[in-house]
Amino acid sequence: MPEKLILRDVSVNVDGTDLTQSARACTIDTSADEVEVTTFGGNGYHEFEPGLKAGSIEVEFLQGFDALGVHATLWPLSVSNEEFPIIIGPKGATAATDNPLFTAPVKLFAYRFLQGEVGAASPNPVTFRLTDAPTLDEVPGP
Amino acid sequence: MKTYEVAGPLPYLGHPPGEKFEAEIEPAMERRGIARGAIRVVSEETKTKEGES
């Protein structure tokens, strides 16, 4: 039976700090521009090649202002515009062949200080953009 | 290689709060981790690997 993953324990590590228990949704997209290269003498179909690549990681956090929480970790990164590492594990933070850890250098975009309404949790959907190629770590650490 | 302690309430690089660990953390990442209280440096000692002079 092939695995049909149900997300339960996605791990989210931002600049070394484990923010897993503040995150509740995650989307990782790596795609390339579609560059048309159609020429004479073709078969009647447009031809495309992958062009420049781009990658983004969208994580929805539940906002928190406690020590070392979401705000304490993300706000300085948002202000400084520095590059930092992010690690996403589909099934926890332990690398394995069936749990490749998506690791990439990123910069933070779209930080929301506060969002929500009375009586509801305050979501903080954050977009990280890749600044270089990601790697998949399948080897358990020490 | 430095020795660090996880100073905050959240795990850092897979190490639970309060744990000491040895690592080579990239300088900018170390600076940010210390600034926000995630880690603190326990020992600055640089250890050489066996076989190295």
N, CA and C atoms of all chains as a GROMACS GRO file, in nm:
protein
  585
    1MET      N    1   0.085  -0.119   0.000
    1MET     CA    2   0.000   0.000   0.000
    1MET      C    3   0.089   0.124   0.000
    2PRO      N    4   0.070   0.212  -0.093
    2PRO     CA    5   0.146   0.338  -0.087
    2PRO      C    6   0.097   0.424   0.029
    3GLU      N    7   0.191   0.502   0.078
    3GLU     CA    8   0.155   0.590   0.189
    3GLU      C    9   0.059   0.700   0.142
    4LYS      N   10  -0.039   0.726   0.223
    4LYS     CA   11  -0.131   0.838   0.199
    4LYS      C   12  -0.123   0.926   0.322
    5LEU      N   13  -0.034   1.022   0.312
    5LEU     CA   14   0.005   1.100   0.430
    5LEU      C   15  -0.109   1.186   0.486
    6ILE      N   16  -0.130   1.171   0.612
    6ILE     CA   17  -0.218   1.261   0.686
    6ILE      C   18  -0.128   1.347   0.774
    7LEU      N   19  -0.136   1.476   0.756
    7LEU     CA   20  -0.047   1.564   0.831
    7LEU      C   21  -0.086   1.568   0.979
    8ARG      N   22   0.010   1.531   1.061
    8ARG     CA   23  -0.013   1.536   1.206
    8ARG      C   24   0.104   1.602   1.278
    9ASP      N   25   0.224   1.575   1.230
    9ASP     CA   26   0.342   1.612   1.307
    9ASP      C   27   0.446   1.682   1.219
   10VAL      N   28   0.398   1.773   1.136
   10VAL     CA   29   0.493   1.850   1.054
   10VAL      C   30   0.580   1.934   1.148
   11SER      N   31   0.710   1.926   1.129
   11SER     CA   32   0.800   2.005   1.214
   11SER      C   33   0.842   2.131   1.140
   12VAL      N   34   0.850   2.240   1.215
   12VAL     CA   35   0.887   2.370   1.156
   12VAL      C   36   0.998   2.430   1.242
   13ASN      N   37   1.115   2.438   1.184
   13ASN     CA   38   1.230   2.492   1.254
   13ASN      C   39   1.277   2.618   1.180
   14VAL      N   40   1.272   2.731   1.248
   14VAL     CA   41   1.309   2.859   1.187
   14VAL      C   42   1.434   2.913   1.255
   15ASP      N   43   1.540   2.925   1.179
   15ASP     CA   44   1.667   2.979   1.230
   15ASP      C   45   1.710   2.906   1.358
   16GLY      N   46   1.688   2.777   1.361
   16GLY     CA   47   1.732   2.696   1.475
   16GLY      C   48   1.625   2.672   1.579
   17THR      N   49   1.526   2.760   1.586
   17THR     CA   50   1.424   2.749   1.690
   17THR      C   51   1.304   2.668   1.641
   18ASP      N   52   1.260   2.576   1.725
   18ASP     CA   53   1.150   2.486   1.691
   18ASP      C   54   1.017   2.557   1.716
   19LEU      N   55   0.948   2.592   1.607
   19LEU     CA   56   0.818   2.660   1.619
   19LEU      C   57   0.702   2.567   1.582
   20THR      N   58   0.729   2.438   1.588
   20THR     CA   59   0.630   2.338   1.548
   20THR      C   60   0.496   2.358   1.617
   21GLN      N   61   0.500   2.381   1.746
   21GLN     CA   62   0.376   2.385   1.822
   21GLN      C   63   0.302   2.518   1.808
   22SER      N   64   0.354   2.606   1.723
   22SER     CA   65   0.283   2.730   1.692
   22SER      C   66   0.235   2.732   1.547
   23ALA      N   67   0.263   2.627   1.473
   23ALA     CA   68   0.228   2.623   1.331
   23ALA      C   69   0.113   2.526   1.307
   24ARG      N   70   0.030   2.559   1.210
   24ARG     CA   71  -0.082   2.468   1.183
   24ARG      C   72  -0.108   2.445   1.034
   25ALA      N   73  -0.034   2.510   0.948
   25ALA     CA   74  -0.050   2.486   0.805
   25ALA      C   75   0.080   2.519   0.735
   26CYS      N   76   0.105   2.446   0.629
   26CYS     CA   77   0.233   2.464   0.559
   26CYS      C   78   0.219   2.429   0.411
   27THR      N   79   0.275   2.514   0.327
   27THR     CA   80   0.278   2.487   0.183
   27THR      C   81   0.417   2.519   0.131
   28ILE      N   82   0.478   2.422   0.066
   28ILE     CA   83   0.609   2.444   0.006
   28ILE      C   84   0.596   2.434  -0.145
   29ASP      N   85   0.640   2.537  -0.212
   29ASP     CA   86   0.628   2.540  -0.357
   29ASP      C   87   0.764   2.568  -0.418
   30THR      N   88   0.806   2.481  -0.506
   30THR     CA   89   0.928   2.508  -0.582
   30THR      C   90   0.892   2.493  -0.729
   31SER      N   91   0.905   2.598  -0.802
   31SER     CA   92   0.865   2.593  -0.942
   31SER      C   93   0.959   2.677  -1.026
   32ALA      N   94   0.946   2.661  -1.154
   32ALA     CA   95   1.031   2.736  -1.248
   32ALA      C   96   0.942   2.810  -1.347
   33ASP      N   97   0.996   2.921  -1.396
   33ASP     CA   98   0.924   2.993  -1.501
   33ASP      C   99   0.910   2.903  -1.623
   34GLU      N  100   0.798   2.920  -1.692
   34GLU     CA  101   0.780   2.846  -1.817
   34GLU      C  102   0.824   2.937  -1.932
   35VAL      N  103   0.934   2.903  -1.992
   35VAL     CA  104   0.990   2.985  -2.100
   35VAL      C  105   0.957   2.921  -2.234
   36GLU      N  106   0.888   2.998  -2.315
   36GLU     CA  107   0.848   2.941  -2.444
   36GLU      C  108   0.967   2.941  -2.541
   37VAL      N  109   0.991   2.828  -2.602
   37VAL     CA  110   1.104   2.813  -2.696
   37VAL      C  111   1.057   2.754  -2.829
   38THR      N  112   0.932   2.786  -2.862
   38THR     CA  113   0.877   2.731  -2.986
   38THR      C  114   0.948   2.790  -3.108
   39THR      N  115   0.979   2.706  -3.202
   39THR     CA  116   1.046   2.751  -3.325
   39THR      C  117   0.975   2.695  -3.447
   40PHE      N  118   1.018   2.744  -3.563
   40PHE     CA  119   0.968   2.683  -3.687
   40PHE      C  120   1.008   2.536  -3.691
   41GLY      N  121   0.930   2.462  -3.762
   41GLY     CA  122   0.965   2.321  -3.780
   41GLY      C  123   0.921   2.233  -3.664
   42GLY      N  124   0.834   2.286  -3.584
   42GLY     CA  125   0.788   2.208  -3.470
   42GLY      C  126   0.673   2.116  -3.506
   43ASN      N  127   0.609   2.064  -3.406
   43ASN     CA  128   0.502   1.968  -3.429
   43ASN      C  129   0.363   2.028  -3.408
   44GLY      N  130   0.359   2.161  -3.402
   44GLY     CA  131   0.230   2.225  -3.385
   44GLY      C  132   0.195   2.254  -3.240
   45TYR      N  133   0.280   2.214  -3.151
   45TYR     CA  134   0.258   2.243  -3.009
   45TYR      C  135   0.360   2.346  -2.961
   46HIS      N  136   0.317   2.430  -2.868
   46HIS     CA  137   0.412   2.521  -2.806
   46HIS      C  138   0.517   2.438  -2.731
   47GLU      N  139   0.638   2.485  -2.737
   47GLU     CA  140   0.745   2.419  -2.661
   47GLU      C  141   0.786   2.509  -2.546
   48PHE      N  142   0.803   2.447  -2.432
   48PHE     CA  143   0.845   2.522  -2.313
   48PHE      C  144   0.965   2.454  -2.247
   49GLU      N  145   1.048   2.535  -2.189
   49GLU     CA  146   1.156   2.486  -2.105
   49GLU      C  147   1.148   2.555  -1.968
   50PRO      N  148   1.191   2.488  -1.864
   50PRO     CA  149   1.192   2.555  -1.734
   50PRO      C  150   1.299   2.663  -1.731
   51GLY      N  151   1.259   2.780  -1.682
   51GLY     CA  152   1.352   2.893  -1.673
   51GLY      C  153   1.401   2.914  -1.532
   52LEU      N  154   1.398   3.037  -1.489
   52LEU     CA  155   1.445   3.067  -1.353
   52LEU      C  156   1.354   3.001  -1.250
   53LYS      N  157   1.416   2.953  -1.146
   53LYS     CA  158   1.340   2.886  -1.041
   53LYS      C  159   1.309   2.982  -0.927
   54ALA      N  160   1.203   2.950  -0.860
   54ALA     CA  161   1.166   3.026  -0.740
   54ALA      C  162   1.105   2.927  -0.641
   55GLY      N  163   1.120   2.960  -0.517
   55GLY     CA  164   1.063   2.871  -0.415
   55GLY      C  165   1.006   2.953  -0.302
   56SER      N  166   0.897   2.904  -0.247
   56SER     CA  167   0.839   2.972  -0.132
   56SER      C  168   0.787   2.870  -0.032
   57ILE      N  169   0.789   2.910   0.091
   57ILE     CA  170   0.733   2.829   0.199
   57ILE      C  171   0.633   2.917   0.273
   58GLU      N  172   0.510   2.875   0.272
   58GLU     CA  173   0.407   2.948   0.346
   58GLU      C  174   0.372   2.868   0.471
   59VAL      N  175   0.383   2.931   0.583
   59VAL     CA  176   0.349   2.866   0.710
   59VAL      C  177   0.248   2.954   0.783
   60GLU      N  178   0.142   2.892   0.826
   60GLU     CA  179   0.047   2.969   0.909
   60GLU      C  180   0.076   2.939   1.056
   61PHE      N  181   0.123   3.040   1.124
   61PHE     CA  182   0.147   3.030   1.267
   61PHE      C  183   0.027   3.087   1.342
   62LEU      N  184   0.015   3.047   1.466
   62LEU     CA  185  -0.076   3.116   1.557
   62LEU      C  186   0.011   3.213   1.635
   63GLN      N  187  -0.022   3.340   1.624
   63GLN     CA  188   0.064   3.443   1.679
   63GLN      C  189   0.080   3.429   1.831
   64GLY      N  190   0.199   3.458   1.878
   64GLY     CA  191   0.226   3.455   2.022
   64GLY      C  192   0.340   3.550   2.053
   65PHE      N  193   0.329   3.618   2.165
   65PHE     CA  194   0.431   3.717   2.203
   65PHE      C  195   0.511   3.673   2.324
   66ASP      N  196   0.504   3.544   2.356
   66ASP     CA  197   0.581   3.492   2.468
   66ASP      C  198   0.729   3.487   2.431
   67ALA      N  199   0.809   3.468   2.534
   67ALA     CA  200   0.953   3.464   2.511
   67ALA      C  201   0.986   3.352   2.413
   68LEU      N  202   1.059   3.387   2.309
   68LEU     CA  203   1.104   3.291   2.209
   68LEU      C  204   0.992   3.229   2.128
   69GLY      N  205   0.876   3.292   2.129
   69GLY     CA  206   0.766   3.240   2.049
   69GLY      C  207   0.775   3.288   1.906
   70VAL      N  208   0.658   3.292   1.843
   70VAL     CA  209   0.654   3.327   1.702
   70VAL      C  210   0.707   3.469   1.679
   71HIS      N  211   0.653   3.564   1.753
   71HIS     CA  212   0.695   3.702   1.730
   71HIS      C  213   0.843   3.722   1.764
   72ALA      N  214   0.884   3.668   1.876
   72ALA     CA  215   1.023   3.687   1.919
   72ALA      C  216   1.123   3.628   1.819
   73THR      N  217   1.080   3.524   1.751
   73THR     CA  218   1.169   3.462   1.653
   73THR      C  219   1.162   3.531   1.517
   74LEU      N  220   1.041   3.562   1.473
   74LEU     CA  221   1.025   3.611   1.336
   74LEU      C  222   1.044   3.761   1.320
   75TRP      N  223   1.008   3.836   1.422
   75TRP     CA  224   1.016   3.982   1.406
   75TRP      C  225   1.157   4.031   1.374
   76PRO      N  226   1.260   3.985   1.447
   76PRO     CA  227   1.395   4.031   1.412
   76PRO      C  228   1.436   3.992   1.271
   77LEU      N  229   1.390   3.877   1.226
   77LEU     CA  230   1.423   3.832   1.091
   77LEU      C  231   1.351   3.917   0.987
   78SER      N  232   1.231   3.960   1.022
   78SER     CA  233   1.154   4.046   0.932
   78SER      C  234   1.218   4.184   0.921
   79VAL      N  235   1.269   4.234   1.031
   79VAL     CA  236   1.328   4.369   1.034
   79VAL      C  237   1.465   4.370   0.964
   80SER      N  238   1.543   4.267   0.989
   80SER     CA  239   1.682   4.269   0.941
   80SER      C  240   1.696   4.230   0.794
   81ASN      N  241   1.596   4.162   0.740
   81ASN     CA  242   1.603   4.112   0.602
   81ASN      C  243   1.718   4.013   0.582
   82GLU      N  244   1.764   3.952   0.689
   82GLU     CA  245   1.874   3.858   0.678
   82GLU      C  246   1.828   3.724   0.621
   83GLU      N  247   1.923   3.654   0.565
   83GLU     CA  248   1.898   3.517   0.521
   83GLU      C  249   1.918   3.424   0.640
   84PHE      N  250   1.834   3.322   0.651
   84PHE     CA  251   1.845   3.228   0.762
   84PHE      C  252   1.793   3.092   0.716
   85PRO      N  253   1.823   2.986   0.790
   85PRO     CA  254   1.779   2.853   0.747
   85PRO      C  255   1.641   2.818   0.801
   86ILE      N  256   1.567   2.744   0.722
   86ILE     CA  257   1.440   2.689   0.767
   86ILE      C  258   1.440   2.539   0.734
   87ILE      N  259   1.384   2.462   0.824
   87ILE     CA  260   1.379   2.317   0.806
   87ILE      C  261   1.235   2.271   0.830
   88ILE      N  262   1.179   2.202   0.732
   88ILE     CA  263   1.043   2.151   0.744
   88ILE      C  264   1.047   1.999   0.732
   89GLY      N  265   0.992   1.931   0.829
   89GLY     CA  266   0.984   1.785   0.827
   89GLY      C  267   0.840   1.740   0.813
   90PRO      N  268   0.809   1.661   0.713
   90PRO     CA  269   0.669   1.617   0.694
   90PRO      C  270   0.615   1.536   0.812
   91LYS      N  271   0.705   1.458   0.874
   91LYS     CA  272   0.660   1.371   0.983
   91LYS      C  273   0.755   1.383   1.102
   92GLY      N  274   0.770   1.503   1.152
   92GLY     CA  275   0.857   1.525   1.266
   92GLY      C  276   0.992   1.575   1.224
   93ALA      N  277   1.078   1.597   1.324
   93ALA     CA  278   1.206   1.662   1.299
   93ALA      C  279   1.321   1.566   1.279
   94THR      N  280   1.294   1.436   1.284
   94THR     CA  281   1.401   1.338   1.267
   94THR      C  282   1.409   1.295   1.121
   95ALA      N  283   1.523   1.320   1.063
   95ALA     CA  284   1.540   1.286   0.922
   95ALA      C  285   1.538   1.136   0.901
   96ALA      N  286   1.477   1.093   0.795
   96ALA     CA  287   1.472   0.952   0.757
   96ALA      C  288   1.436   0.945   0.610
   97THR      N  289   1.456   0.827   0.553
   97THR     CA  290   1.424   0.815   0.411
   97THR      C  291   1.275   0.839   0.384
   98ASP      N  292   1.192   0.809   0.484
   98ASP     CA  293   1.049   0.835   0.466
   98ASP      C  294   1.007   0.965   0.536
   99ASN      N  295   1.106   1.044   0.577
   99ASN     CA  296   1.078   1.177   0.632
   99ASN      C  297   1.190   1.273   0.593
  100PRO      N  298   1.200   1.302   0.464
  100PRO     CA  299   1.307   1.394   0.421
  100PRO      C  300   1.282   1.534   0.474
  101LEU      N  301   1.384   1.589   0.539
  101LEU     CA  302   1.371   1.725   0.592
  101LEU      C  303   1.405   1.825   0.483
  102PHE      N  304   1.309   1.908   0.451
  102PHE     CA  305   1.328   2.013   0.350
  102PHE      C  306   1.404   2.126   0.415
  103THR      N  307   1.525   2.148   0.370
  103THR     CA  308   1.612   2.249   0.430
  103THR      C  309   1.650   2.352   0.326
  104ALA      N  310   1.636   2.479   0.361
  104ALA     CA  311   1.666   2.582   0.262
  104ALA      C  312   1.702   2.714   0.330
  105PRO      N  313   1.789   2.791   0.263
  105PRO     CA  314   1.811   2.928   0.308
  105PRO      C  315   1.696   3.015   0.256
  106VAL      N  316   1.645   3.100   0.344
  106VAL     CA  317   1.528   3.180   0.306
  106VAL      C  318   1.541   3.323   0.359
  107LYS      N  319   1.452   3.407   0.310
  107LYS     CA  320   1.430   3.538   0.369
  107LYS      C  321   1.280   3.549   0.398
  108LEU      N  322   1.251   3.630   0.497
  108LEU     CA  323   1.112   3.639   0.543
  108LEU      C  324   1.038   3.753   0.474
  109PHE      N  325   0.922   3.719   0.423
  109PHE     CA  326   0.834   3.819   0.364
  109PHE      C  327   0.696   3.808   0.431
  110ALA      N  328   0.620   3.913   0.423
  110ALA     CA  329   0.479   3.910   0.463
  110ALA      C  330   0.457   3.870   0.608
  111TYR      N  331   0.532   3.931   0.698
  111TYR     CA  332   0.508   3.907   0.840
  111TYR      C  333   0.390   3.993   0.888
  112ARG      N  334   0.297   3.932   0.958
  112ARG     CA  335   0.181   4.006   1.008
  112ARG      C  336   0.189   4.013   1.160
  113PHE      N  337   0.202   4.134   1.208
  113PHE     CA  338   0.216   4.153   1.352
  113PHE      C  339   0.092   4.105   1.426
  114LEU      N  340  -0.025   4.140   1.373
  114LEU     CA  341  -0.149   4.101   1.439
  114LEU      C  342  -0.259   4.088   1.336
  115GLN      N  343  -0.340   3.984   1.352
  115GLN     CA  344  -0.451   3.962   1.261
  115GLN      C  345  -0.557   3.884   1.336
  116GLY      N  346  -0.682   3.912   1.307
  116GLY     CA  347  -0.788   3.833   1.368
  116GLY      C  348  -0.905   3.918   1.414
  117GLU      N  349  -0.993   3.854   1.488
  117GLU     CA  350  -1.112   3.923   1.534
  117GLU      C  351  -1.144   3.875   1.675
  118VAL      N  352  -1.238   3.942   1.734
  118VAL     CA  353  -1.271   3.913   1.873
  118VAL      C  354  -1.308   3.766   1.892
  119GLY      N  355  -1.251   3.709   1.993
  119GLY     CA  356  -1.284   3.572   2.029
  119GLY      C  357  -1.216   3.464   1.949
  120ALA      N  358  -1.131   3.503   1.855
  120ALA     CA  359  -1.068   3.403   1.768
  120ALA      C  360  -0.918   3.403   1.787
  121ALA      N  361  -0.856   3.291   1.749
  121ALA     CA  362  -0.711   3.284   1.750
  121ALA      C  363  -0.656   3.382   1.647
  122SER      N  364  -0.533   3.426   1.668
  122SER     CA  365  -0.472   3.522   1.577
  122SER      C  366  -0.374   3.451   1.485
  123PRO      N  367  -0.417   3.424   1.362
  123PRO     CA  368  -0.326   3.357   1.268
  123PRO      C  369  -0.221   3.453   1.215
  124ASN      N  370  -0.106   3.401   1.187
  124ASN     CA  371   0.001   3.481   1.130
  124ASN      C  372   0.058   3.406   1.011
  125PRO      N  373  -0.005   3.421   0.893
  125PRO     CA  374   0.046   3.352   0.774
  125PRO      C  375   0.172   3.420   0.724
  126VAL      N  376   0.277   3.344   0.716
  126VAL     CA  377   0.409   3.400   0.684
  126VAL      C  378   0.460   3.336   0.556
  127THR      N  379   0.525   3.416   0.474
  127THR     CA  380   0.585   3.365   0.352
  127THR      C  381   0.737   3.378   0.359
  128PHE      N  382   0.802   3.265   0.343
  128PHE     CA  383   0.948   3.263   0.333
  128PHE      C  384   0.982   3.237   0.186
  129ARG      N  385   1.077   3.311   0.136
  129ARG     CA  386   1.118   3.286  -0.003
  129ARG      C  387   1.260   3.230  -0.007
  130LEU      N  388   1.276   3.124  -0.084
  130LEU     CA  389   1.407   3.060  -0.095
  130LEU      C  390   1.506   3.153  -0.164
  131THR      N  391   1.628   3.154  -0.112
  131THR     CA  392   1.734   3.234  -0.174
  131THR      C  393   1.837   3.145  -0.246
  132ASP      N  394   1.820   3.015  -0.231
  132ASP     CA  395   1.910   2.921  -0.299
  132ASP      C  396   1.839   2.786  -0.305
  133ALA      N  397   1.903   2.692  -0.368
  133ALA     CA  398   1.840   2.560  -0.386
  133ALA      C  399   1.822   2.490  -0.251
  134PRO      N  400   1.709   2.423  -0.233
  134PRO     CA  401   1.687   2.347  -0.110
  134PRO      C  402   1.759   2.213  -0.115
  135THR      N  403   1.775   2.154   0.001
  135THR     CA  404   1.827   2.017   0.008
  135THR      C  405   1.728   1.933   0.086
  136LEU      N  406   1.734   1.802   0.062
  136LEU     CA  407   1.651   1.709   0.137
  136LEU      C  408   1.741   1.622   0.222
  137ASP      N  409   1.727   1.634   0.352
  137ASP     CA  410   1.810   1.558   0.445
  137ASP      C  411   1.736   1.432   0.489
  138GLU      N  412   1.791   1.318   0.450
  138GLU     CA  413   1.727   1.191   0.485
  138GLU      C  414   1.809   1.110   0.585
  139VAL      N  415   1.917   1.173   0.632
  139VAL     CA  416   2.007   1.102   0.724
  139VAL      C  417   1.980   1.149   0.867
  140PRO      N  418   1.947   1.057   0.956
  140PRO     CA  419   1.924   1.097   1.096
  140PRO      C  420   2.045   1.166   1.154
  141GLY      N  421   2.023   1.270   1.231
  141GLY     CA  422   2.132   1.344   1.293
  141GLY      C  423   2.187   1.272   1.413
  142PRO      N  424   2.288   1.336   1.482
  142PRO     CA  425   2.350   1.271   1.599
  142PRO      C  426   2.253   1.265   1.717
  143MET      N  427   3.446   2.438   1.708
  143MET     CA  428   3.334   2.374   1.778
  143MET      C  429   3.316   2.438   1.916
  144LYS      N  430   3.197   2.492   1.941
  144LYS     CA  431   3.166   2.554   2.069
  144LYS      C  432   3.062   2.470   2.143
  145THR      N  433   3.054   2.495   2.272
  145THR     CA  434   2.949   2.432   2.350
  145THR      C  435   2.842   2.536   2.380
  146TYR      N  436   2.718   2.498   2.351
  146TYR     CA  437   2.605   2.589   2.372
  146TYR      C  438   2.508   2.526   2.471
  147GLU      N  439   2.423   2.609   2.527
  147GLU     CA  440   2.312   2.561   2.608
  147GLU      C  441   2.183   2.622   2.551
  148VAL      N  442   2.082   2.539   2.541
  148VAL     CA  443   1.952   2.590   2.497
  148VAL      C  444   1.893   2.671   2.611
  149ALA      N  445   1.891   2.803   2.594
  149ALA     CA  446   1.855   2.891   2.705
  149ALA      C  447   1.706   2.919   2.713
  150GLY      N  448   1.636   2.906   2.603
  150GLY     CA  449   1.495   2.942   2.601
  150GLY      C  450   1.404   2.823   2.626
  151PRO      N  451   1.274   2.846   2.616
  151PRO     CA  452   1.176   2.741   2.644
  151PRO      C  453   1.148   2.650   2.525
  152LEU      N  454   1.207   2.679   2.410
  152LEU     CA  455   1.179   2.597   2.291
  152LEU      C  456   1.305   2.523   2.248
  153PRO      N  457   1.288   2.404   2.189
  153PRO     CA  458   1.405   2.332   2.137
  153PRO      C  459   1.480   2.415   2.033
  154TYR      N  460   1.611   2.391   2.029
  154TYR     CA  461   1.696   2.461   1.933
  154TYR      C  462   1.781   2.358   1.861
  155LEU      N  463   1.772   2.354   1.731
  155LEU     CA  464   1.845   2.257   1.649
  155LEU      C  465   1.828   2.115   1.702
  156GLY      N  466   1.709   2.084   1.746
  156GLY     CA  467   1.679   1.949   1.792
  156GLY      C  468   1.715   1.922   1.936
  157HIS      N  469   1.771   2.019   2.003
  157HIS     CA  470   1.810   2.001   2.143
  157HIS      C  471   1.704   2.063   2.235
  158PRO      N  472   1.662   1.990   2.336
  158PRO     CA  473   1.556   2.040   2.424
  158PRO      C  474   1.606   2.151   2.516
  159PRO      N  475   1.515   2.229   2.572
  159PRO     CA  476   1.554   2.338   2.662
  159PRO      C  477   1.643   2.289   2.776
  160GLY      N  478   1.748   2.363   2.803
  160GLY     CA  479   1.839   2.328   2.912
  160GLY      C  480   1.954   2.238   2.872
  161GLU      N  481   1.945   2.175   2.758
  161GLU     CA  482   2.050   2.081   2.716
  161GLU      C  483   2.171   2.156   2.663
  162LYS      N  484   2.288   2.100   2.694
  162LYS     CA  485   2.412   2.154   2.639
  162LYS      C  486   2.452   2.069   2.519
  163PHE      N  487   2.503   2.135   2.418
  163PHE     CA  488   2.541   2.062   2.298
  163PHE      C  489   2.659   2.131   2.229
  164GLU      N  490   2.734   2.051   2.156
  164GLU     CA  491   2.846   2.105   2.080
  164GLU      C  492   2.804   2.120   1.935
  165ALA      N  493   2.842   2.230   1.877
  165ALA     CA  494   2.804   2.253   1.737
  165ALA      C  495   2.891   2.360   1.676
  166GLU      N  496   2.891   2.361   1.546
  166GLU     CA  497   2.952   2.471   1.471
  166GLU      C  498   2.838   2.547   1.406
  167ILE      N  499   2.795   2.650   1.471
  167ILE     CA  500   2.684   2.730   1.421
  167ILE      C  501   2.739   2.849   1.344
  168GLU      N  502   2.682   2.869   1.228
  168GLU     CA  503   2.726   2.981   1.143
  168GLU      C  504   2.715   3.111   1.223
  169PRO      N  505   2.816   3.200   1.214
  169PRO     CA  506   2.824   3.317   1.303
  169PRO      C  507   2.697   3.403   1.308
  170ALA      N  508   2.637   3.431   1.194
  170ALA     CA  509   2.517   3.516   1.194
  170ALA      C  510   2.402   3.446   1.265
  171MET      N  511   2.391   3.316   1.245
  171MET     CA  512   2.284   3.240   1.312
  171MET      C  513   2.309   3.235   1.462
  172GLU      N  514   2.436   3.220   1.500
  172GLU     CA  515   2.470   3.221   1.642
  172GLU      C  516   2.435   3.355   1.705
  173ARG      N  517   2.471   3.463   1.635
  173ARG     CA  518   2.442   3.598   1.687
  173ARG      C  519   2.293   3.617   1.709
  174ARG      N  520   2.213   3.573   1.613
  174ARG     CA  521   2.068   3.590   1.625
  174ARG      C  522   2.012   3.502   1.737
  175GLY      N  523   2.062   3.380   1.746
  175GLY     CA  524   2.014   3.290   1.851
  175GLY      C  525   2.043   3.342   1.990
  176ILE      N  526   2.161   3.400   2.006
  176ILE     CA  527   2.198   3.457   2.136
  176ILE      C  528   2.116   3.583   2.164
  177ALA      N  529   2.098   3.665   2.061
  177ALA     CA  530   2.026   3.792   2.077
  177ALA      C  531   1.883   3.770   2.123
  178ARG      N  532   1.819   3.666   2.072
  178ARG     CA  533   1.680   3.645   2.111
  178ARG      C  534   1.666   3.549   2.229
  179GLY      N  535   1.779   3.510   2.286
  179GLY     CA  536   1.776   3.427   2.406
  179GLY      C  537   1.752   3.280   2.383
  180ALA      N  538   1.769   3.234   2.261
  180ALA     CA  539   1.745   3.094   2.231
  180ALA      C  540   1.859   3.006   2.282
  181ILE      N  541   1.980   3.057   2.272
  181ILE     CA  542   2.098   2.981   2.314
  181ILE      C  543   2.194   3.075   2.387
  182ARG      N  544   2.286   3.013   2.461
  182ARG     CA  545   2.398   3.090   2.515
  182ARG      C  546   2.524   3.004   2.500
  183VAL      N  547   2.635   3.072   2.489
  183VAL     CA  548   2.762   3.001   2.473
  183VAL      C  549   2.812   2.958   2.610
  184VAL      N  550   2.838   2.829   2.625
  184VAL     CA  551   2.891   2.776   2.750
  184VAL      C  552   3.042   2.773   2.746
  185SER      N  553   3.096   2.734   2.633
  185SER     CA  554   3.241   2.726   2.619
  185SER      C  555   3.281   2.770   2.480
  186GLU      N  556   3.376   2.863   2.477
  186GLU     CA  557   3.427   2.911   2.349
  186GLU      C  558   3.537   2.821   2.295
  187GLU      N  559   3.573   2.722   2.377
  187GLU     CA  560   3.688   2.638   2.344
  187GLU      C  561   3.671   2.573   2.208
  188THR      N  562   3.773   2.585   2.128
  188THR     CA  563   3.774   2.519   2.000
  188THR      C  564   3.848   2.387   2.012
  189LYS      N  565   3.777   2.279   1.987
  189LYS     CA  566   3.839   2.147   1.997
  189LYS      C  567   3.887   2.104   1.860
  190THR      N  568   4.005   2.046   1.857
  190THR     CA  569   4.055   1.994   1.731
  190THR      C  570   4.019   1.848   1.722
  191LYS      N  571   3.986   1.808   1.603
  191LYS     CA  572   3.952   1.669   1.582
  191LYS      C  573   4.076   1.582   1.594
  192GLU      N  574   4.056   1.457   1.634
  192GLU     CA  575   4.169   1.365   1.647
  192GLU      C  576   4.237   1.351   1.513
  193GLY      N  577   4.368   1.352   1.518
  193GLY     CA  578   4.445   1.338   1.395
  193GLY      C  579   4.488   1.471   1.340
  194GLU      N  580   4.424   1.580   1.389
  194GLU     CA  581   4.463   1.711   1.342
  194GLU      C  582   4.567   1.768   1.438
  195SER      N  583   4.662   1.842   1.385
  195SER     CA  584   4.764   1.899   1.471
  195SER      C  585   4.723   2.036   1.516
   0.00000   0.00000   0.00000
